[in-house]
């Protein structure tokens, strides 16, 4: 027999409480779009992008006189021809020398000028920044005559140094703007803390700021290298001897008024493109980070 006291002290039966409703997953706009609406335009764009590259490979790898749409049998005669008979080995060395020298000079000068623009205030700072921006609207062809006169007075015509200086001057405005904006994103308090610890300004910059500028330096350096590698006008005007010319000028020598050696021209184009593709494949992450950070207004 169950007493009244046992009934009052007995635990209440446990009831299964319903689970609280889960919040509905927010649907994004592109989740409602059928996949083929995305993949089809991208596939068409990819086809139109890759067809020119396939066409270059076709002319470079198939035998001379062949009209096949498939490069078979594959031959490397065109590459051997442009590398030995057309002196593309010399052009390649000159382009590497000009590109690396332009990269180093542009990065060093832009680093010094960008730091001054980011950390110091002076009276003509706004006017100087405006002049840097306006210089980007000046085409390189307008600089040919004054640069030629200057290099002629300095006896630097037909010297790779003239092309390096011209390319560096042409790349500096944009490079300084990018570096200065990137330095503005580095907190000034980090340098002040280094000064408190006994570092001077140069040491603080080298230890604290410079490691944080790696993406920006890679972006500026790669941009300067690629531009100097592909630039045709300065090398054509300032270099006369064949052993001083660069790859863009060498490609121009493969075309004449009467005929064009398509196989050799395609092989030379691939030789010119491969180093740039390899460089961008390795620095792509740093390049995107550097340009996005350098584009932020300080």
Protein Blocks (a to p, Z undefined) as FASTA:
>chain_A
ZZfklmmmpccddddddddddddddddfklmpcfklmmmmmmmmmmmmmmmmmmmmmmmm
mcehiacfbdcdddfklmmmmmmmnommmmmmmmmmmmmmmmmmmmmmmmmmmmmmmmpc
cfklmmmmmmmmmmmmpcfklmmmmmmmmmmmnopghiaklmmmmmmmmmmmmmmmmmmm
mmmmpcfklmmmmmmnopafklmmmmmmmmmmmmmmmmmmmmmmmmmmmpmklmmmmpmb
fklpcfklmmmmmpcfkbccfklmmmmmmmmmmmmmmmmmmmmmmmmmmmmmmmpcZZ
